[in-house]
Amino acid sequence: MKIEVRNRAGFLGAAAIVVALGVTLVAQPAAAGVCFTSGKVYVQQKVYDKACWQLECARKEDPDNPQVYSLLAFARSRQRQFASAGAVFELGLNAAAKKKDQKRQDEIAANRKSVIAELFNPGVAALTRAGQIEQKDERTTDAGTPQAALEKERGEPKDFARFTEGGKAHEIWYYPDQGLAFHFSPGSTEPLQIPYKPFKAPADAKTAVTDTTAYPAYSGASALMEAAYDFELALLIDPTSPDIYKNLSYVYDVLGRADDAIHAAQMGLQLKPDDAHLKQNLRVAALGRGNRLFAGKKYADAVPAYRAAMAYDSAGTVIYLSRIAESYQLAAQPMEKSAARDSLLDNAATTYMQVVDGAPTDSAGMWAKENSIYNAAVIQMTLDRYRKAVTILDRGVAMFPKSKELASLDGQAKYQNTPPDYEGSVAAMHKVLELDPKDKDAHQFLFLALNKLKKQDESIAEYTVYKALDSGKPRLGSQLKIWVDSADNRAPKGHQLTKTKDVNGYPDEVRTFSDGDKMLESWFYWSKGKSITFLEGQVFSQSTFPPLKM
């Protein structure tokens, strides 16, 4: 069962933040000291380092003056001290609100939007430059590649990303326990080692206000990584913007930073719980690590990854359970019969039935239920637990009366059950023929079950139909008519072929086949619901089945 999970939420377009790039420097005279006056002059002169020093002095002298915060935040942003700038903006808004000074609140908010735009919009532009983005869930493992050399040196990465920007391949491997990531850029022979720090929310304003870290401009080789960096900086300015979290969570996921994407989407949803894009980003990110492990055939590792994802995204529980069940099943596939293999298969069957119980009743949910019932029953039959398989399949046939696959498997399980239920097998296979009279497996099990029930004539008739459908040479169209009309030339004298044609007309299909040293031919009247098999020109057997709508 394959599950498609590549529908991704798009990033927010450049129109998300449209404000003028600038600052309102209307600072009315106030009862402030030399520090404030000097700071204001330095801002006007664009000597921002000295402005920061003087305005920080003014903030300590007059911590309730919104004008000080407005100028200090702008000066910090010119120094690229974005953590401090964001904190100062927040403290300034609080100071203005405390004084009920709406004009100052609007002034500070406008200045903050301008600074955000200077960071956010280039991030959107970087995403646009990345062009068409295509992702792969498998990392490079070919011998002789830089990736193989790195794996030999440091082991397998915890997370990775492999994607194209405008047709050019990028690959990033993450070693979070070492605080490192390695970027394999297009055409490079050696990866670029870069520091890696997990995403976390900006510090609270009272702590961040003294953080004078200066953030340089991005200097790497990936437009996506540049976009992530720009959005991270924008978030330092305003950690209350859902749109920034929206874009950041999307980019983190493409970059293979599953935990960071999840964290960013969760923080955005705290601010805007009903945002569809954030919910989609969370779902895709939660699936991401599991999907990469699954694609890399790391099924045992994929199971806990999918279980962890369920904790983040309860709406996707059925998808995760389906993948968990499939992971258990595939992990057991290459194993010899053993207690360990049986335990994995048991877990798979149990999880598939959880899908049956938990899936919704829409079309996708019903598809998941039907497939999960089939897979769970196959597993029980693999484990020789036919009684359990029959219980599962009887439930499935009742839920999906038009499922040929479930009815067929039900008939097979009943035939092999202990004790065998041959009557039940016959009934199930008749249901299959109601759905598809040409199903050869149904005719085969009818032959077997009817034989066990000592119904020899019916059993032989089903056997000939099965043999004709399984290995017979079909004769159709004009070839069929020529074959039927040539009966006198190929059949012994006194044959019954021509008489059968005169009574019933030309068959819809003819199949010739051998059984040991005998040659037989079956005439199928699908539209009439019957078949006639001849041996040496004489009627050997006849079978009936539900007519097929031609």
C-alpha positions in Angstrom: 0.0 0.0 0.0 1.6 3.3 -1.1 0.7 6.5 0.6 1.4 9.8 -1.1 2.4 12.6 1.2 4.2 15.1 -1.0 1.5 17.9 -1.0 3.3 20.8 0.5 2.0 24.2 1.8 3.4 27.0 -0.3 5.4 29.8 1.3 3.8 33.2 1.9 4.3 35.5 -1.1 6.2 38.8 -1.1 2.9 40.7 -0.7 2.7 39.4 2.9 4.6 42.5 4.2 4.3 45.6 2.2 5.5 48.6 4.1 7.9 51.5 3.4 11.5 50.8 4.3 12.5 53.6 6.7 12.0 54.9 10.2 9.9 57.7 11.7 12.4 59.9 13.4 9.9 62.4 14.8 11.0 62.6 18.3 9.4 65.5 20.1 11.3 67.4 22.7 10.9 65.8 26.1 12.3 66.0 29.5 15.3 63.8 28.8 19.0 64.2 29.6 22.1 64.5 27.5 22.2 60.8 26.6 18.8 61.0 24.8 19.7 64.3 23.0 23.1 62.9 21.9 21.6 59.6 20.8 19.0 61.4 18.7 21.7 63.5 17.0 23.8 60.4 16.3 20.8 58.7 14.7 20.3 61.7 12.4 24.0 61.6 11.5 23.8 57.8 10.9 26.5 57.2 13.5 24.7 54.2 14.8 27.3 52.7 17.1 27.5 55.9 19.2 23.7 56.3 18.9 23.2 52.9 20.5 25.6 53.8 23.4 23.9 57.1 24.1 20.4 55.8 23.8 21.1 52.8 26.0 22.3 55.3 28.6 19.0 57.2 28.0 16.9 54.0 28.5 18.5 53.4 31.8 17.9 57.1 32.8 14.3 57.1 31.6 13.0 53.5 31.2 9.4 54.7 30.6 10.1 57.0 27.6 8.7 55.4 24.4 10.8 57.8 22.2 14.0 56.4 23.6 12.9 52.9 22.6 11.9 53.9 19.1 15.2 55.5 18.3 17.3 52.8 20.1 15.5 49.9 18.3 16.2 51.6 14.9 19.8 52.2 15.7 20.3 48.6 16.9 18.8 47.4 13.6 21.2 49.5 11.6 24.0 47.8 13.5 22.4 44.4 12.6 21.9 43.8 16.3 18.5 42.3 15.6 17.9 40.4 18.9 18.3 43.6 20.8 16.4 45.6 18.3 13.4 43.3 18.5 13.5 43.4 22.3 13.7 47.2 22.3 10.7 47.5 19.9 8.6 45.3 22.3 9.7 47.2 25.4 8.9 50.5 23.6 5.4 49.3 22.6 4.8 48.3 26.2 6.0 51.6 27.5 3.8 53.5 25.1 0.8 51.3 26.0 1.4 51.9 29.7 1.3 55.7 29.0 -1.7 55.2 26.7 0.2 57.0 24.0 -1.4 55.6 20.9 0.7 57.9 18.6 3.9 56.5 20.0 2.6 53.0 19.7 1.8 53.5 16.0 5.2 55.1 15.4 7.1 52.2 17.0 4.9 49.6 15.3 5.5 51.3 11.9 9.3 51.4 12.5 9.2 47.7 13.5 7.3 46.8 10.3 9.9 48.6 8.2 12.7 46.6 9.8 10.8 43.4 9.4 10.3 44.2 5.7 14.0 44.7 5.2 14.6 41.1 6.4 11.4 39.2 5.4 11.1 40.5 1.8 14.7 39.4 0.9 13.8 36.0 2.3 10.8 35.8 0.0 13.0 37.0 -2.9 15.5 34.2 -2.1 12.7 31.6 -2.3 11.8 33.0 -5.6 15.4 32.7 -6.8 15.4 29.1 -5.8 12.9 28.4 -8.6 11.4 25.0 -8.9 12.2 23.0 -5.8 12.2 19.2 -6.1 12.9 16.9 -3.1 14.2 13.4 -2.8 13.8 11.2 0.2 17.0 9.3 -0.4 20.4 10.6 0.5 23.5 9.9 -1.6 25.3 6.7 -0.6 27.3 5.9 -3.8 30.9 4.8 -3.2 33.6 7.4 -4.2 31.3 10.4 -3.5 32.1 13.1 -0.9 29.0 11.9 0.9 30.4 8.4 1.2 33.6 9.8 2.6 31.8 11.9 5.2 29.7 9.0 6.3 32.9 6.9 6.8 34.3 9.7 8.9 31.3 10.7 11.0 28.7 8.0 10.5 25.1 8.4 9.2 23.5 11.8 9.7 20.5 12.1 12.0 18.7 14.2 9.4 19.4 15.2 5.8 17.9 17.0 2.9 18.3 16.4 -0.8 16.7 18.9 -3.1 17.2 20.9 -6.3 17.1 24.7 -6.7 16.5 25.6 -10.3 17.6 22.1 -11.4 20.9 22.2 -9.4 21.3 19.6 -6.7 22.0 20.4 -3.0 22.4 18.0 -0.2 22.7 18.8 3.5 23.6 16.4 6.3 22.9 17.2 10.0 24.9 16.0 13.0 23.1 17.9 15.8 24.9 16.1 18.6 28.1 17.7 17.1 26.5 21.0 16.4 27.4 20.7 12.7 25.8 20.4 9.3 27.5 19.7 6.0 26.3 21.3 2.7 27.1 19.5 -0.5 26.6 22.3 -3.0 26.3 21.9 -6.8 29.7 20.9 -8.4 31.5 20.8 -5.1 34.1 18.1 -4.3 34.1 18.8 -0.6 31.2 19.7 1.7 31.0 23.0 3.4 31.0 22.6 7.2 28.6 25.0 8.9 27.5 25.3 12.5 24.1 24.0 13.4 21.9 25.2 16.2 18.4 23.9 16.8 15.6 26.5 16.3 14.3 28.1 19.4 12.1 31.1 20.1 13.7 34.4 20.6 14.6 35.2 24.2 12.2 37.4 26.2 12.6 41.1 25.7 14.2 41.9 29.1 17.0 39.3 28.4 17.4 40.0 24.7 17.6 43.8 25.1 21.3 43.5 26.1 22.1 40.9 23.4 24.3 43.0 21.0 25.2 40.1 18.7 25.7 41.6 15.2 24.3 39.2 12.5 26.2 39.3 9.2 24.6 39.0 5.8 24.1 35.4 4.4 27.1 34.2 2.5 26.3 30.6 1.5 25.5 28.9 -1.7 21.8 28.0 -1.2 18.9 30.3 -1.8 16.7 28.2 0.5 19.3 28.5 3.3 19.4 32.2 2.7 15.7 32.4 3.0 15.7 30.5 6.3 18.4 32.9 7.6 16.4 36.0 6.6 13.2 34.7 8.2 15.1 33.8 11.4 16.4 37.4 11.6 12.9 38.8 10.9 11.6 36.6 13.8 14.1 38.3 16.1 12.4 41.6 15.3 8.9 40.3 15.8 8.4 36.8 17.4 4.6 37.4 17.3 4.2 37.2 13.5 2.4 34.0 12.3 3.5 34.8 8.7 7.2 34.5 9.6 6.6 31.1 11.3 4.7 30.0 8.3 7.5 30.6 5.9 10.2 29.5 8.3 8.5 26.1 9.0 8.1 25.5 5.3 11.8 26.2 4.5 13.0 24.2 7.5 11.2 21.2 6.2 12.6 21.4 2.7 16.1 21.8 4.3 15.5 18.6 6.2 15.3 20.2 9.6 12.2 18.3 10.7 12.3 19.1 14.4 12.9 22.8 13.7 10.0 22.8 11.2 7.7 21.2 13.7 8.7 23.7 16.4 8.3 26.7 14.2 4.8 25.5 13.0 3.7 24.8 16.5 4.8 28.3 17.7 2.9 29.8 14.7 -0.2 27.9 15.6 -0.1 29.2 19.1 -0.5 32.6 17.6 -3.0 31.6 14.9 -4.6 28.2 15.8 -6.8 28.0 12.7 -4.2 28.8 10.1 -4.5 26.1 7.3 -0.9 26.7 6.0 0.6 26.3 9.4 -1.4 23.1 10.0 -0.2 21.7 6.7 3.4 22.7 7.3 3.2 20.9 10.7 1.8 17.8 9.1 4.3 17.6 6.3 7.2 18.3 8.7 6.0 15.6 11.1 5.9 13.1 8.3 9.3 14.3 6.9 11.8 12.4 9.0 9.7 9.2 8.9 9.4 9.4 5.2 13.1 9.8 4.7 13.9 6.8 6.9 11.1 4.8 5.1 12.5 5.7 1.7 16.0 4.7 2.9 14.6 1.3 4.0 15.3 2.1 7.7 12.0 0.7 8.7 12.8 0.0 12.3 13.9 3.6 12.7 10.9 4.9 10.8 8.4 3.5 13.3 9.4 5.7 16.3 9.7 8.7 13.9 6.1 8.2 12.8 5.0 7.7 16.4 6.7 10.9 17.4 4.9 12.7 14.6 1.5 11.6 15.9 2.2 13.6 19.0 2.6 16.7 16.9 -0.2 16.1 14.5 -3.2 14.2 15.8 -5.2 15.0 12.6 -2.8 12.8 10.7 -3.0 9.8 12.9 -4.4 7.5 10.3 -1.6 8.3 7.8 1.0 7.7 10.5 -0.5 4.4 11.6 -0.7 3.2 8.0 3.0 4.0 7.6 3.9 2.4 10.9 2.0 -0.8 10.0 3.7 -0.9 6.6 7.1 -0.3 8.2 6.6 -3.3 10.5 5.6 -5.4 7.6 8.5 -4.4 5.4 11.0 -4.8 8.2 9.8 -8.4 8.6 9.8 -9.2 4.9 13.5 -10.3 4.5 13.6 -12.2 7.8 13.6 -15.9 8.2 10.7 -17.4 10.1 11.4 -16.6 13.8 9.9 -15.1 16.9 11.4 -11.7 16.0 9.8 -11.8 12.5 6.5 -13.0 13.9 6.5 -10.1 16.5 7.0 -7.5 13.8 4.2 -9.0 11.7 1.9 -9.2 14.8 2.6 -5.5 15.4 1.8 -4.7 11.7 -1.5 -6.6 11.8 -2.5 -4.9 15.1 -1.6 -1.4 13.7 -3.5 -2.1 10.5 -6.6 -2.8 12.5 -6.1 0.5 14.4 -6.3 2.2 11.0 -9.6 0.3 10.3 -11.1 1.5 13.6 -9.7 5.1 13.3 -10.0 6.0 9.7 -12.8 8.4 8.7 -15.7 7.4 6.4 -14.8 9.7 3.5 -13.4 8.2 0.3 -9.8 8.3 1.4 -10.6 6.9 4.8 -12.7 4.0 3.4 -9.8 3.2 1.0 -7.5 3.1 4.0 -9.9 0.8 5.9 -10.2 -1.6 3.0 -6.5 -1.9 2.3 -5.7 -2.2 6.0 -8.2 -5.1 6.4 -6.6 -6.9 3.4 -3.1 -6.4 4.7 -4.0 -7.5 8.3 -5.6 -10.6 6.9 -2.6 -11.5 4.7 -0.4 -11.2 7.7 -2.6 -13.5 9.8 -2.5 -16.0 7.0 1.3 -15.7 6.8 1.4 -16.5 10.5 -0.9 -19.5 9.8 -3.7 -17.9 11.9 -6.5 -18.6 9.5 -9.2 -18.3 12.1 -8.1 -14.7 12.9 -7.9 -14.0 9.2 -11.4 -15.2 8.6 -12.7 -13.0 11.4 -11.0 -10.0 9.9 -12.2 -10.8 6.4 -15.8 -11.5 7.3 -15.9 -8.0 8.9 -14.2 -6.6 5.7 -16.6 -8.3 3.3 -19.6 -6.9 5.3 -18.1 -3.4 5.2 -17.1 -3.7 1.5 -19.5 -6.0 -0.3 -18.2 -5.0 -3.7 -14.5 -5.7 -2.9 -13.4 -8.7 -5.0 -10.0 -8.8 -3.3 -11.5 -9.2 0.2 -14.1 -11.8 -0.9 -11.4 -13.8 -2.7 -9.1 -13.7 0.3 -12.0 -14.7 2.5 -12.7 -17.7 0.4 -9.0 -18.8 0.5 -8.7 -18.3 4.3 -11.9 -20.4 4.9 -10.5 -23.1 2.7 -7.3 -23.3 4.6 -8.8 -22.8 8.1 -8.7 -25.4 10.8 -11.2 -27.0 10.5 -11.7 -26.1 6.9 -14.9 -24.3 5.9 -15.4 -25.5 2.4 -19.0 -24.4 2.1 -18.0 -20.9 3.3 -15.2 -20.9 0.7 -17.6 -21.8 -2.1 -20.0 -19.0 -1.0 -17.2 -16.5 -0.9 -15.9 -17.4 -4.3 -19.4 -17.2 -5.8 -19.4 -13.6 -4.5 -16.2 -13.0 -6.4 -17.7 -14.4 -9.6 -20.7 -12.0 -9.1 -18.2 -9.2 -9.3 -15.9 -10.7 -11.9 -16.8 -14.0 -13.7 -13.3 -14.1 -15.2 -11.4 -14.3 -11.9 -9.3 -17.5 -12.4 -8.4 -17.7 -8.7 -12.1 -17.9 -7.7 -12.6 -20.8 -10.2 -9.5 -22.5 -8.9 -10.7 -22.5 -5.2 -14.2 -23.4 -6.3 -12.6 -26.5 -8.0 -10.7 -27.3 -4.8 -13.6 -26.7 -2.4 -16.2 -28.5 -4.5 -13.9 -31.5 -4.8 -13.6 -31.6 -1.0 -17.4 -31.5 -0.8 -17.6 -34.5 -3.2 -19.4 -32.4 -5.9 -17.3 -33.9 -8.7 -19.2 -32.7 -11.8 -19.2 -29.1 -10.5 -15.6 -29.4 -9.4 -14.4 -30.7 -12.8 -16.3 -27.9 -14.6 -14.6 -25.3 -12.4 -11.2 -27.0 -13.0 -11.6 -26.7 -16.8 -12.6 -23.0 -16.5 -9.6 -22.3 -14.3 -7.2 -24.1 -16.6 -8.6 -22.3 -19.7 -8.3 -18.9 -18.0 -4.9 -19.6 -16.5 -3.0 -21.2 -19.4 -5.3 -21.3 -22.4 -4.6 -19.7 -25.7 -7.3 -17.1 -26.4 -9.0 -16.8 -29.7 -10.9 -13.6 -30.2 -12.4 -11.5 -32.9 -12.1 -12.7 -36.5 -9.7 -15.5 -35.3 -12.5 -16.8 -33.1 -15.0 -17.1 -35.9 -12.5 -18.9 -38.2 -11.6 -21.3 -35.4 -15.3 -22.2 -34.6 -16.1 -22.6 -38.3 -13.2 -24.9 -38.9 -14.6 -27.5 -36.5 -15.2 -30.1 -39.2 -11.6 -29.8 -40.4 -10.0 -30.3 -37.0 -12.4 -32.3 -34.8 -13.2 -36.1 -35.1 -16.3 -37.1 -37.0 -19.4 -36.8 -34.9 -18.1 -33.9 -32.9 -20.5 -31.6 -31.0 -18.8 -28.3 -31.8 -21.0 -27.2 -34.7 -24.2 -28.3 -33.0 -23.2 -26.2 -30.0 -22.7 -23.2 -32.2 -26.0 -23.7 -33.9 -27.8 -23.9 -30.6 -26.0 -21.2 -28.6 -24.4 -19.0 -31.4 -20.8 -18.0 -31.6 -19.1 -17.8 -28.2 -17.7 -14.6 -26.8 -14.3 -16.2 -26.3 -12.5 -19.5 -27.0 -9.5 -20.8 -25.2 -7.5 -23.9 -26.0 -5.3 -25.6 -23.5 -3.7 -28.9 -22.6 -4.1 -31.1 -19.6 -1.4 -33.8 -19.6 -1.5 -35.3 -23.1 -5.1 -34.1 -23.7 -6.1 -31.0 -25.7 -9.2 -29.2 -24.7 -11.1 -26.1 -25.7 -13.5 -24.0 -23.7 -16.2 -21.8 -25.2 -17.1 -18.9 -23.0 -20.5 -17.3 -23.4 -19.8 -14.5 -20.9 -22.9 -12.6 -21.7 -25.0 -15.7 -21.1 -23.2 -16.8 -17.9 -22.0 -20.2 -19.0 -19.0 -22.1 -20.5 -18.7 -25.4 -22.4 -15.5 -27.3 -22.5 -14.8 -29.9 -25.3 -12.5 -32.9 -25.3 -11.9 -34.3 -28.8 -14.9 -32.5 -30.0 -17.3 -33.9 -27.3 -18.8 -31.9 -24.5 -16.6 -32.6 -21.4 -18.0 -30.2 -18.9 -20.3 -27.2 -18.5 -20.1 -24.4 -16.0 -22.4 -21.5 -15.1 -21.6 -18.2 -13.5 -23.2 -14.7 -13.3 -23.5 -13.2 -16.8 -21.0 -10.5 -17.6 -22.3 -7.2 -19.0 -20.5 -6.9 -22.3 
